[in-house]
């Protein structure tokens, strides 16, 4: 069992709130820096204006000119959920704004590599584009952008990844994370950047009285919400507005046919869809297409307006995701064995884990790195051959990195690259996640260099895993009304964590569900009524202790049209006498 230090958040002073806002929700908001009702508002009118985003005016004018001359515009994006939703937003949005010849081509992981590559440019050429727009990618695609420019095309890069020392030779770059960019929110996902560009195009068309100025771009917000949550960017106030607006559309039944079909195959209910449902149900099915197959299937689903076609595509995505789960579990088991071997004979776990197996799938290594990062609380890099034939030692490896709070993994890769020029073929990413390519025979040297870098950058306190909670609940706070208020008060996510509480409970009864899950009847030590609790993956091969300290979510169990209070356990341990 993973060891945690349970730390309680401190709530800010409570300001002015309407009477209908429960005290518990006020406390939760206060712990996240929201002191009053005004700060808690999430209205589209509060969004940062598009014109603050660097390069957006030039990009908008380029697109307006392309629309006016009926030019072919090709969208290309990353092969993850953010990239898929950004591509769908670009295609749908440009069509709403009057573009008639908008097409897309997403790279195939094994044949094109990442982003706008020279190989992808050769395939795009068949479409005879005048303008190429990258979404959720492009800022590190120097060779691909140069190849596109050599073809005589105009190139707009829209991205949110951190740029390197030099920028690609695009006509325009729109990226809030470029040096000196004045946009206040640096946490926009790729889909958010593209949505903002469409807003600016519409604003300028509206000022000129052009038809596209009346386009209803709010119809894209369901896709913006899905991509933003899926990419796990920080849910600052601006992103929370976008996600809340998208969720509101979905809950009202206004999601596009593809989104509704995806919700249906997951067994969720659109009327109660949450950001957690996006992260754990919708996003994995879209991501699976890019990991194992072709993300074009996912994009086609998001672009479909035919419910029957959308359901067929969503069913395909669901099947691919089931296959992904099998592949992932096998790889995670193998990775756990590799990591466990490192600590045999009393050796200490290194500051970072670099793992490789020639049989691993390059599309799933990110999930492996994420799982082991959670398990060992270390930065983890997992590598696989870039393609099946890449098992030969002269072929490259594809790596995916995941980090822990306080350790900026892209900066760490940049430091290794500076100390060992040429070792890393290419890299890019964020503070918490990154990707890279390197030669097969460079893996050993890279692993040593990165581990050394991590050992110097990581402070001991950063390796102590903490679990933050919003404190304990009083007996009268265990109510369905409070659970409903918390569920609707989101969106919760990265940087705005879903409320967790902790407390001591007596275990009145327990039952094994399936092979791995526990259902328990718990009695709060502070008094009150017994409560049903579910601990997914909580079976450890022996009955739970009689008294537990539990970290949990206050949740709603919906069954056959009825709602009941339940706890979703995130962590539990035997309660000590002083708890």
N, C-alpha and C positions, 0 to 999 in steps of 0.2 A: 504493500500500500504506500502511495506517495505521501511523504510527510509535508504538512502545511503548517505555517504559522498563521493563525486566524487573527486578522487585524480589523478592528471596527473603524469605519469612516466617521469623521466628525462633521456634523451638519452645521451649516452657517446659520446665523441669526434669521429667524423667520420674519418676513415682511408682511405686506398686505396680500391677503388671499380671500377670495369669495368663500362664503360659508359652505358651499357645496363641495369644495376641495377637501378631502379627508385629511386630518392631521398627519396620518402616516405618509401620505403622498407629499405633503409639504416637507416633511422631514427628509424623505428620499431626494426630493429636488434640491433641498438645501445642501445635502452632502455632495451634490454635483455642481455646486456653484450657482444655483438658481434660487434667488432669495425671495422673489415675489411673483405674482401672477403675470405681470407684464413681461418679465423675462422668460416665462414659460410659454408664451404665445408662439405659435408656428404658422405664420401666414405668408403666402407667396409674395405679398407686397413687401415683406421684410428681407427678401433676398438681396444680396449685394448686386448692384446694377452691372449688367454685362460690360458696359464700356470701361470698367475698371480693369478688365483682363487685358494684359499686354498682347498686342498683335491682333486683337479681335476685329478692330476696324478694317485693317487691310485684308484680313481673311474674309470678312463679310463682303467687302467690295469685290473681291475676286470671285466669290460665289455668285453674287448678284449679276456680274458680267457674264459668267458662264451660263446662268439661267436664261439671261436675255438672248444669248446667241444660240440657245438650244444645244449646248455642248454636252458631250458625254462625260459624266462625272463618275469616277470609280472610287468606292470606299474600301479601304482595307484595314483590318484591325487585328488585335491579338486573338489567340484561340482560347481565351478563358471567358467566364461569364461577363465580366466587365467589357471585354472586347466584343462579345456577341451582342450585348444590349446596346453598346455604343454604335455598332454597325447598323443595327436595326433602327435606332433612333436617327442616325444620319440619313438612311435611305427613306424612312417614313417622313422625316421632317423636311428634307429637301423636296420631296414630292408634294407635300402640303404647301410649300413655298413657291411652287410653280415649275420645278425642274421636271422634265419629262424623260430624260435619259440618265437615270441614276442606276448604277449597277454596283455589285460588290464582289470581291474575291478575298476570302480569308486564307492565310497561309496554312498549309498542311505541315504539321510538326515535323514529320520525317522527311518530306521532300523539299520543303522551302526553308525550314528553320524558322527563327523568330522574326516577326515584323516584316517590314518592306525590305526584302532582300533582292539581290540581282536576279536570283532564280524566280522570285515572284514577279518581278518587273517583266521578265520574258513572257510569263503567262498573261499578265495584264495587257500586254501589247496587242493581243488578239482582239481585245475590246475596243481598240483605237480611241483611247481616252484623250481628252484635252486637259482634264484636271484630275489629280489623284489626291484624296484626302485620307490621311492616316488617323485612326482613332485608337486611343489607349496604347499607342506605340509610335515609333518614329524618331523619338528624341535620341536614340542610340543607333539608328539605322543609317549610318553615314554612307556606306557603299550602295545601299538600295536607293536612297534619295538621289545620290549622284547619278546612278544608272537611269532613274526616272527622268531627271533633268536632261541627261544626254539624249533621251528620246524626244525631247522637245515639249514635255508635259510641264504644266504648272503643278507644284506640290505644296499642299497645306499640311503641316504636321500639327495635329491636336493630340496632346499627351499630358500626363500628370506625373510621370516618372522623373526622378532626379536626373538632370542633364550631366554630362561629363564636362571635361575641360573645354571641349570644342562642340559647337552646334552643327547639325547637318546643314547642307546648302539648300534648304527649302526656300520657296518664295516667301512663305510666312510660317511662323511658329507660334502656336497658342498653347502655353503651358504655364500655369500659375507658379510653378516651381523653378522657372528660369531666374537667374540672378537679376535682382532689381525689379521683378514684376510687382506691380502695385496691388494686385488683387488681394483682399484681406484674408481670404480663406485659402490656405495652401493644401487643403485636404480634399478637394474635388476629386472624384474618381474620373476615369477616362470618359465614361458616359456623361458625367456632369459637365466636363469641358465641352463636349460636342453639343450638349443641350444649350449651353450658354452661347455658343457660336450661332446656333439656330435662332435664339432669342434676339441676338444682335442683327442678324439678317432680316428678321421680321420687323424689328424696330425701324430699320432704314427703309425697308419697302413701304411700311405704313406712312412714314414721313413723306414719301414720294407719291402716295396714293396708288401704289401698285397693287395688283390683286393679291399677291402673297402676303400683304400686310394684314390681312384679316384671318390668317391661318390660326387654327386652334391648336397650339402646341401643347396645351395641357393634356391632350390625348396621349402624349409620350411619357407622361410622368410615371406610369406603372413600370415602364422599362427602366427609367432613371432610378427608381427606387430599388429595383432588383439588382441592377449593376452596382449601385453604391454600397448596398449591404453586402453583396457577394464579395466585393474586393476588400472588405474589412478596412476601409479608410476610416479615419477618425470622424465620428458623428458630431462635428461641431454644430453650432446653431444653423449655419447655412445648409449643411447636409441634412440635418434633422428636418428642416423645412421641406426639402425635396423628397425625402423618404416618407414623411408624414402625408404629403399631398398625394404621392403615388399609392400608398396604402389606402388612403381614403377613397380613391377611385376604384381600386380593386374591391374594397369592401362594399361599395355601392353597385357592384356588378358591371363596372365600366372598363375593366381590363380588356385588352385586345384578345382575340380568339386564341392565340397561342398561349398567352398567360393563363387564361381560364382553363385551357386544356391541360397545361402543366399542373395547375392546382388540383384538377380532377384526378389525374393519375397518382398524385401523392396521397390522396384521401383526405386532404385538408378541406376546410370550408372557407370560401372566399370572404364570407361575411365577417369572419373572425381572424383573417390572416394577419400575422405579426411579422416583425423583422426576423424573429427567430425561425419562423416557418420559411422565410426566404433563404436564410443561411443554411438551414439543415435539410430542406426538402427541395426547393426549386433550384437553387444555385448548383447543388451537386449534379442534378440531372442535365443541366446545360453544360456544366464543366466537363462532364463525362464524355460528351461528344468530342470536345477538343483534345481530351486526354487519350482516348482510345480510337476514335474514328475521325470524322471530319466535322469541324464546327459549323460547316454550311448547313447541316441538319438542324442544329439549334437555331441558327439565324433564320432559316426558312420557317421554322415553327413560329418565331416571334414576328415574322412578316406576314404570316397567313391571316387572311380575313375570313376564311372558310372554316367553320367549326369542325366539319368532318375531316378535312385535310389536317387541321391543327391537331385534332385528337390522334390521328394516325402518326403524325410526327412526334407528338408528345409520348406516345406509346413506344416508339422507337428509342427515344431518349431514355425512357424508364428502363428498357431492356439493356441498353448500353451501360446505364448506371449500375444495374444489378451485376453485370460482368465486371465493371470497375471495382465494385466492393469485394468480389472474390480475389481479383488480382491484387488489390490493395492489402487485404488481410494476409495473403501469402507473403507479400513483400515486407509488411510490418513485422510479421513473425520472424522472418529471416534477419531483418535489421535489428530486432531485439536480441537475437542470438549473437550477432556481431558485436553489439554494444556490451552485452553481458560478458563476452569473452575478454573485453578490454579490462574489466575489473576483477578478473580471476586472480588468484594468488595474492590478494590483498592490494593490488595496484589501485591507485586513486583514479577516479574518472577524470579525464582531461577536461580542459576548459571548454573545448568544442569537440564535436563528433563529426568526422568525415567518413562516410560509409559508401561502399560501392559493391555491386554484384553484377557480373556480366549478363545475368538473366533478367535483370529488372527492366521495367518499361519506363521510358523517359517521360511519359505523360503522367506517371503516378508518383514520381520521386518527391514532388512537393508535398503530397499527402503523407508520405512516409516521414519526411523531415518534420512535418508539423506534429505528427503523433509522437515521435521520439523526443521532440522539443518539450512537449507536455509531460512526457514520462520522466525525463531526466533533468529537466529545467537547465538545459544548456543550449547554446546555438548549435544547430545541426545542419549539415550539408549532406545530401544524398545524391549519388551519381549513378547514371545508367548510360549504356551506349546510346549515342544520338540516334541510331537506326539499327535494325537487326544486323546488317553487315558490318556495323561499327565495332563488333567484338574483336576484330583485328587490332593489333597494337598501334597501327598507324592511323586509326580513325579517331575522331573526337568523342569526348564524353559530354553529356548534358547534365548539369547540376542544378539543384534547387536548394535554397537556403532559407531557414526560418530562425528567428531570433527570439530573445527574451527581452522584457522591458529594460531599457537603459543601455542596450548594446546595439548600436546602429550598424546593421550588417552590411549595408551597401558601402558605408564609409570604411568598414573593415576590409572589404574586398578591394576598395580603392587603395588602401594602405599597402596591402599585399602586392597589388599591381605596381605601385610606385617603387617598392623595395625590390621586386623581381620582374622587371619589364619583360613582356613577351610570354610570361608563364600562363597568364589567363588570356584566352583568345578574345573573349568579349564578356561583359557583365553589365548588369543594370538592376534597378529595383528601388526598394524603399528602406526605411529603418528596420522594419520587421520581416521583410521578405525580399528575396533577390534571386536572380538566375544567372548562370554563367556557363561558359563552354571552355574546355581545355583539352589538350592532347592527352591521349591515354597514358603515355609514358611520363606525363607531368604530374599525375595524381599524387604519388608519394611525396614529392617535393612540395606540392601545393598543400597537402594535408599538414605537413610539418610547419610550413610557413604560416598557415592560417591559425593553427592551434597556438603557435607562439604569439601571434598577434592578439588572439583572444585572451591568452593568459595575462598579457600586459594591460589590456583595455578593461578587463572585467574586475570589478571590486568584489571582495568576498560577500558583501551585503547583497550584491546583485544576484548571487547564486542561492540565496535563501528564499525559498518559494513562499510567497504570502498569498493568502486568500482573503480578500477584503469583503466585509459584510456591512450591512446597514444596522447592525446591532440585533437585539432580541425583541421579540414581540410580547406585549402584555396579553393575558388571556382574552380580553375583549377585542383584540386586534385580529384574531384569527377568524375573519369573516369573509364570506363570498363577495360582499360589497367592496372590501379592500382589494381582493384579488382582481376584481373587475376593473377597479380604478387604476391599479398598477398596469394591467394589460393594455388599457386604452391610453395610458399616459406616455407611452414611448413616442417615437421609436427608440429602442434600446440597442446598443451595439458597441463597437470599438470606440473607446473614449467617452462613452456615456453608458456605463455598464448596467445591465439588467439588475434590479434589486435582488440582493441576497440577504438572508437573515441567519442568525445562528442562535442556538439554544440547546438546553439539555432536556431530553425526553426519556420517559420510561417506555420500553418496548412491551406492549401488551400482547401482541401477536405478530406473526410473520409468515409469509408464504413465498415459495419460489415460483417465479413466473418464467416459463421457458427454461433455458439453461443458465441465464446470466443475470436475471433481474430479480429484485426483491420488492414485495409489497408488504408494508408494515402498518400496524395500528399503533400510533404513538400518543402518549399522554404527556403534555407539557409539564415539566417539573414545577413551573410557577403556578399551576392550577388550570382549570378549564376542562373542556371536553376533549375526548379522544379524536384524533385526526388521522385520516388515511394518508400514507406517504408512499411514493414510488422511488426506488433507487435503481435507475437503469445501469446495468453492468455492475451492480453492487454485490453480487454473490461471490464470496471469497472461499467457498468450500466448507464453511462452518457457520452455525447460527450466529446472528448478531448478539452483541453483548446486551445484558438486561437494561443497562442505562447507557445512552449514547449522547455525545455532543454532535449536533447535526448542523450542517450548513445547507440551506434550502431556499427554494423559490416558493412564494405563495402563488398557487396556480389554480386553474379551473379545469375540472374534469367534465367534459361534455359527452353525454351518451344518450342516444335516442331522444334528443331534444331537451334533455334535462341538464342542469348545471349543478355541480357540487364542488365544494372546496377540497383541495388536496395539496400536499407538499411534494415538490420535486426535489429530491435530495441530490446535491452536488458533491457532498463529502460528509463522511461520518467517521467517528472514532469513539472508542470507549471513553466514557466520561470519567475524569479523575475526581477525587473526593472534593477538590476545591472548585470544581466547575460550577 
